[in-house]
Amino acid sequence: MKWSELRKKAEQRGWYIIRHGSRHDVYAHPDKNYYIEMERHDAKEVKTGLYYKLKKQIGF
């Protein structure tokens, strides 16, 4: 999965951007007590281990 697709799935599930970093964007969710960081390399593929970690945190 590409970063742009993962970002869209997160935003569909209620995650919103709270800060632009130099290489990552930080997202928050109103019902969660943690943040997630996503790279801004939209065309690149997400590495497998990181994908499963973010998939679990995002909730899909």
Order of alpha helices (4+ residues) and beta strands (2+ residues): alpha-beta-beta-beta-alpha
